[in-house]
């Protein structure tokens, strides 16, 4: 990781005095990470664009696909071959047994996991005013919210499948593609005159990449517990272990990645204290996600049902994120806010029955698999999730911080 430090704290860092007093050296490490890039992925993107006869988008994406599939010929840029080889080397600390247990937890979560992913992890990523700017500039959520949600579901489902992170696994392949997509977006943003480096720091930096890993790991586990699903300490540790490995593959500096659930939870609190309140871009991104049911409705009945679904979504989001963040995102309170907490004992009861009945658990596992397959394809419009390098930025972004 390349890091440049400076005496002055970046404008995007809030409550610095409190954070340094509470978190000490970890605060300084995460502030420094705001200027950390992903050199290996950046080198690939630079080489793919190098030369007078720069490759077109289709050729660049085709070369990435060939490299991930195992092509090591001279036709593959040297930096791309090196990146694939680097990520194929499994760190000595990776425990396949722990990853298998984490995968089993994800499968057990089923639709509850989908709710947490959408209304806690994904929306939680919109909250930070500076951290959400690359997504705002790309326009992918505002303009293609259903597809982006489906792609995120596909990514998470792939990396948490039992063999997803093994050589040739779909999770490993998708993670590499996402890593290079991030590097391409970083390149585009740094060339865009609207990107305010002083206010927002390096786009898709090490700090924000770590935040994403936390949203999909410890924040996800906490969300399951909020909804009533029992998660043991061992399961939570295994789940953080899995996402620590995903973090390495996706380009986070290994020294930054927490090694325990407690350390991950402390980082989440540190980021919460320092990120600042949601801004208008946070609210617009959230509105785009909540408009998916209404946009899909075709008949009067479907539109009425979509309205009810949005009300439930608001209540779930408030339950999973808390009233303060929900208010900051502009999510209205609903009568369901008082009802949802009453469902947690029922969720715990169902999962208790699953432990006692292998037949019931088997049925729940099959329903869970069908749910994730549907959630990761429904918004794709019949097209596969390929995670290509974007050609350019799609949105006239706001430049407020």
Buried (B, 14 or more C-beta within 10 A) or exposed (E): BEBEEEEEBBBBBBBBEEBBEBBEEBBBBBBBBBBBBBEBBBBBBEBBEEEEEEBEBEEBBEBBBBBBEEBEEEEBBEBBBBBBEEBBEBEEEBBEEBBEBBBBBBBBBBBBBBBBBBBBBBBBBBBBBBBBBBBBBBBBBBEBBBBBBBBBBBBBBBBBBBBBBBEEBBBBBBBBBBBBBBBBBBBBBEEEEEBBEEBBBBBBBBBBBBBBBBBBBBBBBBBBBBBBBEBEEEBBBBBBBBBBBBBBBBBBBEEBBBEBBBBBBBBBEBBBBBBBBBBEBBBBBBBBBBBBBEEBBEEEEBEEEBEEBBBBBBBBBBBBBEEEBBBBBBBEEBEBBEEBEEEBEEBBEBBEEBEEEEEEBEEBBEEBBEBBEEBBBBBBEEEEBEBBBBEEBBBEBBBEB
